[in-house]
Amino acid sequence: MKTFQEIIQSDKPVLIDFFATWCGPCQQLAPILKQVKEVMGERISILKIDVEKNEQLAAQYQVKGVPTMLLFQNGKQLWRQSGVLSKEQLIQIITEKSN
């Protein structure tokens, strides 16, 4: 199993979703992320991280609220936002930031 650091070093964009099981907006975001993956396929990786099980990682990236999404490529953070976005917004952001 790859470490978080190895995963974000990928040359294809990696969207990280910091979430919590009790979080309503996080539950809204889950099917949206699934749709993004269906549209973008192998051009992107999506990784969901439960902040309660990964407190150290959440603290490292200063995740204060959930959901918080971060976009990485080649180990660099390209974008970050808290809250729920639409499938279209996410695809546009990923496409713009990772070119």
Summary of the structure (lengths in Angstrom):
residues: 99
radius of gyration: 12.5
end to end distance: 27.5
largest distance: 34.6
contacts: 271
relative contact order: 0.24
helix: 42%
strand: 25%
